[in-house]
Amino acid sequence: MALLELNNVSKGYGPKGPERTEILEDINLSIEEGEFVSIVGYSGSGKTTLISLIAGLIQADEGEVLLKGKSVPAPGPDRALVFQNYSLLPWLFVRGNVGLAVDQVFPGESKEQREERIMKYVKMVNLAPAIDKKPSELSGGMRQRTSLARALSMDPEILLLDEPLGALDALTRATLQGEIEKIWREAKKTVVLITNDVDEGILLADRIIPLSAGPKATLGPAIDVPIERPRDRKELNHNDDYKRIRREVISFLMDSNKAAAEESRLDVKLPDVLPEDLTIVPKPWTPKRPPRRRSDIANKRELEDAA
């Protein structure tokens, strides 16, 4: 049995009818324990909606989300979510932000045990020197490390990453990509990464799955990443598997985007008025002519042809 399953899941927003927006349609996904899966898609395609369904923050309109064969009715400590915008409490230190999760999930532990747990994960993300600093005193990368430590401190079965590196500069992003892979190997957690960066998905994941352009986005074919770990981003550029996977993912995304654009194309009805020829200068005594309509000209020609 897979650790996480999504069976025929669909989700939309708004009242039923023509104004309703269907975000996801017929999503099927199966993730094994300990697997690192990356879901790649365009911004606005429904990636955050998908990971919110897995986290239990929202419920599917159709289908089911199963964790170890049981339905996911609400959020729980077995699924920890790291957001893109850090979501830290500004008045708490790093210790307090991580401790907030520890206190909620492990209320039965002693103060010493909880402090030990906090330190374990703060050290895991290399933030021990900044443990007594507030978010305003931290860089963007350090804030995201704090969010990551908070999620890991809950000892979840699944770590959900919703574009956690999207707001960071390229150098910090590359550093944290390496940290995330290292933490995944050390903590042995199941990880679902949502990203719009194909290269990031290939670098980190065991499997990469493209999400088609919305509305009614659905998952494309899953592609295994057989590249040995640890992966060197410099060597990837010369790896045939990397080139093949990247080509397949990008091809699927571009084809789906083109199909979505053609489906959403609107037929625009032009006004029934012919534009005036501004190159013709009327004489001063010429009365102003009313606008001419295409339909009137067409009707006049039909009458002439009939005569």
Buried (B, 14 or more C-beta within 10 A) or exposed (E): EBBBBBBEBBBBEEEEEEEEEBBBBBBEBBBEBEBBBBBBBBEEBBBBBBBBBBBBBEBBBBBBBBBEEEEBEEEBBBBBBBBBEBEBEEEBBBBBBBBBBBBEBBEEBEEEEBBEBBBEBBEBBBBEEBBEBBBEEBEBBBBBBBBBBBBBBBBBBBBBBBBBBBBBEEEBBBBBBBBBBBBBEEBEBBBBBBBBBBBBBBBBBBBBBBBBBBBBBBBBEBBEBEBEEEBEBEEBEEBEBBEEBBEBBEEBBEBBBEEBEEEEEEEEEEEEEEEEEEEEEEEEEEEEEEEEEEEEEEEEEEEEEEE
